[in-house]
Amino acid sequence: MSLLAIGDVNLANNVLLAPMAGVTDMAFRILCHREGCGLVATEMVSAKGVLYNSKDDIWHVSSEERPVAIQLFGHEPDVMAEAAKIICHNVFPDIIDINMGCPVAKVVNKSEGCALMRDIPLAFSIMKAVVNAVRQPVTVKIRKGWDEQHVNAAELAVAAEHAGISAVTVHGRTREQFYTGIADWDIIGAVKQSVSIPVIGNGDVKSPHDAKQMLEYTGCDGVMIGRAACGNPWVFKRTIHYLRTGELLPLPTAEDRINKAIEHLDMEIALKGEYLAVRQMRKHIAWYIKGLRDASLVRDKLNRLDNSDDVKKLLMGYLEHVESMK
């Protein structure tokens, strides 16, 4: 297993958490960090939002989750640079990451996210402006391209290196694909051949075996895990152990999952208060229990609960049910 350095930030390993809107908040990042994740990342943060609403907790970080990257999105070089400066002055992230891969309409319709892959000169200007604005290493997350007729990840990666970017993450799908179909790992290998900065592969890494395959097939320097970590922070510990030893650790038990869901709930309550935490945890709890027997019955009841004690009672009762079925 290889170590990974991004600029002057030395990571403990090369298995990273992908930034995911509505998922990678502080509590989730801490849980993944505790499982050994080499670098966690915030949800994507609007550069304009930072300028006009600097108290937004979405980009605040804790000492327990470091090293941590804060991901910015926007389309104006000066706004992106100023937002990066504000963030670095206030919370001192280890890395600033620029989002050039988000496929959702409300982002790309503003010429942000993956839309920037259609305008490499503008993308270069944004990257250069942010690099010049902060001392922290700056990275960028991109996709294969806009669609199959416009595959330009390697070209954009070269521009990123010239702009002073310290590492590039490549999601092996086009914007047109969103998250469907099969990720193209060949494009990750092509980007790796095109630049000398570290390249991190992303897309269809669902297991420790997938991570090893991606590293070997593409030659990339690290792997980034996204949706496979939802309800499964253990994926980092299991992947790191497998890459180091070739041994697969056992999957989490039903008891492990339920206990972790309750721990996660308590962390969210401490950070956000009960009202918001209970509602935001509904999707996380559904992920924690996915694949367990009669999980659909719990999800249905969960969506009608707004009290944390009732949620915990439901989960512990469900655990007794699952254990009795053995």
C-alpha positions in Angstrom: 0.0 0.0 0.0 1.3 3.4 -0.9 1.3 6.6 1.1 0.1 9.7 -0.6 1.3 13.3 -0.4 -0.8 16.2 -1.8 1.4 19.2 -1.8 2.9 19.4 1.7 0.1 17.4 3.2 1.2 13.8 3.9 -1.7 11.4 4.2 -1.6 8.2 6.3 -2.9 6.2 3.3 -4.3 6.6 -0.2 -8.0 5.8 0.5 -10.1 9.0 0.5 -13.7 10.0 1.1 -15.5 11.7 -1.8 -17.4 14.9 -1.1 -21.1 14.2 -1.3 -23.8 16.9 -0.9 -26.2 16.1 1.9 -23.9 13.3 3.2 -20.4 14.3 4.2 -21.2 16.6 7.1 -18.9 16.9 10.1 -20.4 13.9 12.0 -20.1 11.6 9.0 -16.5 12.8 8.2 -15.5 12.1 11.8 -16.9 8.6 11.6 -15.0 7.9 8.4 -11.8 9.4 9.9 -12.1 7.1 12.9 -12.2 4.1 10.5 -8.8 5.2 9.0 -9.9 7.3 6.0 -6.8 9.1 4.7 -8.6 12.3 3.7 -12.2 13.4 4.3 -14.0 16.1 2.3 -16.8 18.4 3.0 -20.0 18.7 1.1 -19.5 21.2 -1.8 -19.6 24.8 -0.7 -20.8 27.7 -2.8 -18.1 30.3 -3.2 -20.8 33.0 -3.3 -22.4 31.6 -0.2 -19.1 32.0 1.6 -18.8 35.6 0.6 -22.4 36.5 1.6 -23.1 34.1 4.4 -19.7 33.5 6.1 -21.3 31.9 9.2 -22.5 28.9 7.3 -21.5 25.8 9.3 -21.2 23.7 6.2 -17.5 24.6 5.8 -16.6 24.5 9.4 -14.3 21.6 10.4 -13.1 20.0 13.7 -9.7 18.9 14.8 -10.9 15.3 15.0 -11.4 14.9 11.3 -8.1 16.2 10.0 -6.7 16.0 7.4 -9.7 17.5 5.7 -10.4 19.1 2.3 -13.1 21.8 1.8 -14.6 21.6 -1.6 -15.6 24.9 -3.3 -17.8 25.4 -6.4 -18.4 28.5 -8.5 -17.6 29.9 -11.9 -16.0 33.3 -11.2 -12.2 33.2 -10.6 -12.2 36.3 -8.3 -15.1 35.0 -6.2 -13.6 31.5 -5.9 -10.2 33.0 -4.8 -11.8 35.3 -2.2 -14.0 32.5 -0.8 -10.9 30.3 -0.5 -9.1 33.0 1.4 -12.0 33.5 3.8 -12.2 29.8 4.5 -8.5 29.4 5.0 -8.3 32.4 7.3 -11.2 31.2 9.4 -11.0 27.4 9.7 -7.5 26.4 8.2 -8.5 23.4 6.1 -5.6 21.2 5.0 -6.6 21.3 1.4 -9.0 23.3 -0.8 -10.7 21.2 -3.5 -12.4 22.7 -6.6 -15.5 21.0 -7.9 -15.6 20.6 -11.6 -17.5 17.4 -11.6 -21.0 18.0 -10.1 -23.6 17.0 -12.7 -26.8 18.4 -11.3 -28.8 20.8 -13.4 -29.0 23.6 -10.8 -25.2 23.7 -10.7 -24.2 23.2 -14.4 -26.9 25.6 -15.5 -24.9 28.4 -13.8 -21.8 27.3 -15.6 -20.4 25.6 -12.5 -19.4 22.1 -11.6 -19.0 19.8 -14.6 -20.0 22.7 -17.0 -16.5 24.0 -16.5 -15.1 21.1 -18.4 -16.6 22.7 -21.5 -14.6 25.8 -20.9 -11.0 24.9 -20.2 -9.7 28.5 -20.3 -12.2 29.5 -17.6 -11.4 26.4 -15.6 -7.7 27.2 -15.8 -8.4 30.8 -14.6 -10.3 29.6 -11.7 -7.7 27.1 -10.6 -4.9 29.6 -11.0 -6.7 32.2 -9.0 -7.4 29.8 -6.1 -3.8 28.5 -6.1 -2.5 32.0 -6.0 -4.9 33.0 -3.2 -4.1 30.4 -0.5 -1.1 28.7 1.0 -2.9 25.3 1.3 -2.6 22.8 -1.5 -5.4 23.1 -4.1 -6.9 20.0 -5.8 -9.6 19.6 -8.4 -12.3 16.9 -8.9 -13.4 16.4 -12.5 -15.2 13.8 -14.6 -14.4 11.9 -17.8 -16.0 14.7 -19.8 -19.3 16.3 -20.6 -20.5 13.4 -22.7 -18.9 10.7 -24.9 -18.4 13.1 -27.7 -16.5 15.5 -25.4 -14.1 13.4 -23.4 -11.4 15.8 -22.2 -10.3 14.8 -18.7 -6.7 14.4 -19.7 -6.6 17.9 -21.3 -8.2 19.5 -18.2 -5.8 17.6 -15.9 -2.8 19.0 -17.9 -4.2 22.5 -17.5 -4.7 21.9 -13.8 -1.0 20.9 -13.4 0.0 24.1 -15.3 -2.2 26.1 -12.9 -0.4 24.8 -9.9 -3.0 22.2 -8.8 -1.5 19.6 -6.4 -3.6 16.6 -7.3 -6.6 15.7 -9.5 -9.4 13.3 -8.8 -11.1 11.7 -11.9 -14.6 10.3 -11.7 -14.8 7.8 -14.6 -18.3 8.9 -15.8 -19.4 11.8 -18.0 -21.9 14.4 -16.9 -24.4 12.8 -19.2 -24.2 9.6 -17.2 -24.6 11.2 -13.8 -24.1 8.1 -11.6 -25.5 5.4 -14.0 -23.7 2.9 -16.1 -20.1 1.7 -15.6 -17.3 4.0 -14.6 -14.5 4.1 -17.3 -11.3 3.4 -15.5 -9.3 3.7 -18.7 -9.8 7.5 -18.6 -8.3 7.5 -15.1 -5.2 5.7 -16.5 -5.1 8.1 -19.4 -5.0 11.1 -17.0 -2.3 9.4 -14.9 -0.2 9.1 -18.1 -0.7 12.8 -18.9 0.4 14.5 -15.7 3.1 14.2 -13.0 0.9 15.3 -10.1 -1.0 12.7 -8.0 -4.2 11.3 -9.7 -7.0 9.9 -7.6 -9.5 7.5 -9.1 -13.2 7.6 -8.4 -16.1 5.6 -9.6 -17.4 2.0 -8.9 -15.1 1.4 -5.9 -17.6 -0.5 -3.8 -15.2 -2.9 -2.0 -11.6 -3.4 -0.9 -11.2 -5.7 -3.9 -12.4 -2.9 -6.3 -9.9 -0.5 -4.7 -7.0 -2.8 -5.3 -8.2 -3.4 -8.9 -8.5 0.3 -9.7 -5.0 1.0 -8.3 -3.4 -1.8 -10.3 -5.4 -1.2 -13.5 -5.1 2.5 -13.8 -1.8 3.1 -12.0 -3.5 5.9 -10.1 -2.1 7.1 -6.8 -5.2 6.9 -4.6 -8.8 5.8 -4.6 -11.8 7.9 -3.6 -14.9 6.2 -2.2 -18.2 7.8 -2.3 -21.6 6.1 -2.3 -20.1 2.8 -1.0 -19.3 4.6 2.3 -23.0 5.6 2.9 -24.1 3.6 6.0 -20.7 1.9 5.8 -17.8 3.9 7.2 -16.1 0.5 7.9 -15.3 0.4 4.1 -12.2 2.5 4.8 -10.8 0.3 7.5 -11.5 -2.9 5.5 -10.0 -1.4 2.3 -6.9 -0.1 4.0 -6.3 -3.4 5.7 -6.8 -5.4 2.5 -4.4 -3.1 0.6 -1.8 -3.6 3.3 -2.2 -7.3 4.0 -4.3 -8.9 1.4 -6.6 -10.1 4.1 -10.3 -9.3 4.1 -11.8 -8.2 7.5 -15.3 -9.5 8.2 -18.3 -7.4 7.3 -20.0 -5.4 10.1 -22.7 -7.4 11.9 -26.3 -6.2 12.3 -25.4 -5.2 15.8 -22.4 -3.2 14.5 -24.7 -1.4 12.0 -27.4 -0.5 14.5 -24.9 0.7 17.2 -23.2 2.8 14.6 -26.5 4.3 13.4 -27.3 5.3 17.0 -23.8 6.7 17.5 -24.2 8.7 14.3 -27.6 10.0 15.5 -26.1 11.2 18.8 -23.3 13.0 17.0 -25.8 14.7 14.7 -27.9 15.8 17.6 -24.9 17.3 19.4 -24.0 19.2 16.2 -27.4 20.3 14.9 -30.0 19.7 17.5 -32.6 17.0 17.7 -35.2 18.3 15.3 -32.8 18.6 12.3 -30.7 15.6 13.2 -33.6 13.1 13.4 -34.8 14.2 10.0 -31.4 14.2 8.3 -30.5 10.8 9.8 -33.5 9.0 8.1 -31.5 8.4 4.9 -28.4 7.4 6.9 -30.2 4.9 9.0 -31.8 3.5 5.8 -28.3 3.0 4.5 -27.0 1.4 7.7 -29.7 -1.3 7.7 -29.8 -1.8 3.9 -29.8 -5.6 3.1 -30.9 -6.6 6.5 -34.1 -8.7 6.9 -37.3 -6.6 7.0 -35.4 -3.3 6.7 -38.3 -1.8 4.7 -40.6 -2.1 7.8 -38.1 0.0 9.8 -37.8 2.7 7.0 -41.5 3.1 6.9 -41.8 3.6 10.6 -38.7 5.8 10.8 -40.1 8.4 8.4 -43.0 9.0 10.9 -40.8 9.6 13.9 -39.4 13.0 15.0 -38.0 12.0 18.5 -34.6 10.5 19.0 -35.7 8.3 21.8 -38.3 6.8 19.6 -35.8 6.3 16.8 -33.4 4.5 19.2 -36.2 2.3 20.6 -37.3 1.4 17.0 -33.7 0.4 16.1 -33.1 -1.6 19.2 -36.4 -3.4 18.7 -35.4 -4.1 15.1 -32.0 -5.5 16.2 -33.8 -7.9 18.5 -36.0 -9.0 15.6 -33.0 -9.5 13.3 -31.1 -11.5 16.0 -34.2 -13.7 16.6 -34.3 -14.7 13.0 -30.8 -16.3 13.1 
